[in-house]
Amino acid sequence: MDGRDGAADDRELLSDRIRNALEDEIATGKLEAGAALDEQQLADRFSASRTPVREALRQLSVSGLVEMRARRGLVVARMTPERIMDMFETVAEIESMCVRLATYRMTPLERSHLIELHDVSETLVKTGDFDAYDVFNRAFHEAIYHATHNSFLAEQAIMIRNRLAAFRRAQLQQEQRLERSRAEHEAIMQAIAEGDGEMASRRMRAHMLNAATALRRFIEASKLI
């Protein structure tokens, strides 16, 4: 890797950290709907150049968390708790469909990869590594999407997941949610191992609705939205 590649990687990592920080603040209400997001102010805050800030804001825009307003620039989009719960209900149905199809269609290699991901998550839960578990969680669910071997369904699942990424991340901060999330994954993995797509589907739906409940409790406890 030459110096230019290393610099690009550093910018990407910094943009991810900035995005994660802003996602957390939006999801918990610290950044309220309509709040302006100025590139230079954010660059100063994170001791960064405007390039990684611009990339972080671009990703937030794609996920629908920020929007462009005439004469105001980028601002935090309005997301009510009711709207968020509606989105979780929708994604619960999509993910339950994905895991049902994946159970019947995944290759031995894909199943092995999913098992490896799940095994690694045990250490993340024990150490309470919230950020690393969030990265794992995305990889785990996306591995299931791709194992459906239905590219359109996988694309739709990823698209709506990206819309909910900040809130899925926030719900993991609810007390003992990491442990419960992994236990729910374990139950889903057991159904997959038994070749029971219908059971895997029901367990995935319950997993997602439990995440929605955890998020609502987090919001209520924080009194931020």
Helices and strands as residue ranges (DSSP letters): H 3-27, H 39-45, H 50-62, E 66-69, E 73-76, H 81-105, H 108-127, H 130-146, H 151-171, H 177-193, H 197-222
